[in-house]
């Protein structure tokens, strides 16, 4: 799983993650289920050109939902919280 496309899927942009960016220099990403912490760290460093101090991961379990009269389950997905070194920032919003 060496391709960056399979490791970093998308940044998670919510009010909570925006507060984490300001308070503790942490950025949240949706990553592949098979991605390891080392692969995530290397992908962020290579893609954004920053130094990563730590990576925390968790698997978000899919919810059980109703589809008409049947029940189904959404897929599980993996979240990574990436902490950058002091003074480093990411521009995950794009633009200028």
Secondary structure by P-SEA (a helix, b strand, c coil): ccccccccccccccaaaaaaaaccbbbbbbccccccaaaaaaaaaaaccccccbbbbbbbbbbbcccccbbbbcccbbbbbbbbcccccccccccc
